[in-house]
Amino acid sequence: MSIKIGILGYGNLGRGVEAAIKQSDDMVLTGVYTRRNPDSLKINTEGVAVRSVSELEPKRDDIDVLVICGGSATDLPEMTPKYAELYNVIDSFDTHANIPTHFANVDSAAKKGNTVGIISCGWDPGMFSLNRLYALSILPVGNAYTFWGKGVSQGHSDAIRRIEGVVDARQYTIPVEKALNSVRAGENPELTTREKHTRECFVVVEDGADKARIENEIVTMPNYFADYDTTVHFITEEEMKRDHSGIPHGGSVIYSGQTGDGNNHVIEYSLNLSSNPEFTGAVLIAYARAAYKLNREGVSGAKTVFDIAPAYLSAESGEEIRAHYL
Amino acid sequence: MSIKIGILGYGNLGRGVEAAIKQSDDMVLTGVYTRRNPDSLKINTEGVAVRSVSELEPKRDDIDVLVICGGSATDLPEMTPKYAELYNVIDSFDTHANIPTHFANVDSAAKKGNTVGIISCGWDPGMFSLNRLYALSILPVGNAYTFWGKGVSQGHSDAIRRIEGVVDARQYTIPVEKALNSVRAGENPELTTREKHTRECFVVVEDGADKARIENEIVTMPNYFADYDTTVHFITEEEMKRDHSGIPHGGSVIYSGQTGDGNNHVIEYSLNLSSNPEFTGAVLIAYARAAYKLNREGVSGAKTVFDIAPAYLSAESGEEIRAHYL
């Protein structure tokens, strides 16, 4: 019997979730739900219906877990609690300061609906969070470092696109090799923002645009670029399409901890991802499986990756995973 | 209120556990239990009693979790089920083929005693197992690679010491850089034993011993060395003491997985440990905390790292870990 998955929102992340379902023998995609006109949407799975979001109410019986692929700013704070009353849900909410409120809202909705609602799932928050917690719990004396990249930051790319005269932009976040090496060597450095990451921008501008003015607007932009060493490259639309169409990302959580009489230990978890949305979608689908299994055991309420035993992510039995992976 | 820990067995691992307890504000060591004469043992924690193993029966009320630091060959198969009837227990059982039997024995004892028994905890089995399972569950299409080292293998060092004419020996397992790089590049190579690791041996021999014969006995030793490229260095006792007294270890679990239309993702978890027993002890203590918390919730039976939600390892509350590490 397959776990029936619905996807709400069909952007890059929704397509990543769809790709992950195709690789999961114990799951089936039963519908994609959209706020757009369903007829306008062509999805990558044959024979699966595209429906209006309004068809999620009243509760449908062809959804075991609803994967909510919306934005953290306005979509998820409203959608995840709303649908947690009807379905097991999972999201990738990543506005850090608002996690306590979001958790509380999803928790009360999920308890009301007798469902499981997993929030803030993906790789950061998500797998990186797990690795921070495991490392800190094992080695309470030490320092955690998180580096991102090399990878595309959508938020920073969008910020450049809003500058007058810019047609398109792609921003790569790049960890500073010297800082990485110092952390890996167990030197426990104190690092400023500028010492941890650099930012590299590829920008397509309108004919005759003032490149010097645009470059200056980028590198001095507060919050986004002013605190970093930023490089700007002006390229053509053809070069953008040819060299920068992927959405790679990744990074490392490095923990340097001490035990006993001066022994140092370095724990590193690194991701090198060709497609950020496809990997995030794959994490969501593994945890969607967990949401389903937990709910079948009678569990309800909001959960994060911290609350879920790893065995719940696997399609295999306890006996199988002990025999093969322990 | 502190979690009261007993340590059974005071070798390298027992001392590593003791060091980890000192760094854990929510724990206290209440006794070290030994099969040796307790009076012969000097431990590193002032004011803590050393007692005979026989004093573990009948059940004591000054132990919340008993950390069993014995060997997998003969000690743990007997000790862990025996004491699981009386206490929450944890061990680092690592004889892979016998895990199903050990799990079943500990499970029935722990259920009888209403305790939690965590088996096969440490870094491999343990943290490496977790990372194999997480990666495989997220990316079902892909390949897992485990590399060990650079680090000291006690088993291989012991095997060399049994050769006639050998006074002392230290064996380092070293991953092959070329293999590591190929896996990290997502090339999904098929690797033979010889292509994954090399073995480097430092050997002290008796005066006038036949070095050529000893070297040949090492490099041709079945199971231990014959399938590897092995280097042998003859050194003095002084050099052994000066350069090889540490017990470093580590390694990497690298998973290379595919999603969608040919996107490759590489997940790497690496450990670089100055002291293998102190790190293993620290993992045991984090999971000892989990055993205690689970048992207080009414859980009983055998568990592995797969069955335990990460939040149980932390001394902090759910609110705190969501606020700080998610």
Interface residues (C-beta under 8 A of the other chain):
Chain A: G16 A19 A20 Q23 S24 D25 H96 I99 P100 F103 S120 P125 M127 S129 L130 N131 R132 L133 Y134 L136 S137 I138 L139 P140 V141 R184 G186 T259 G260 N263 N264 H265 V266 I267 E268 Y269 S270 L271 N272 L273 S274 S275 E278 F279 G281 A282 V283 A286 R289 T304 V305 F306 D307 I308 A309 P310 A311 L313 S314 A315 G318 E319 I321 R322 A323 Y325 L326
Chain B: G16 A19 A20 Q23 S24 D25 H96 I99 P100 F103 S120 P125 M127 S129 L130 N131 R132 L133 Y134 L136 S137 I138 L139 P140 V141 R184 G186 T259 G260 N263 N264 H265 V266 I267 E268 Y269 S270 L271 N272 L273 S274 S275 E278 F279 G281 A282 V283 A286 R289 T304 V305 F306 D307 I308 A309 P310 A311 L313 S314 A315 G318 E319 I321 R322 A323 Y325 L326
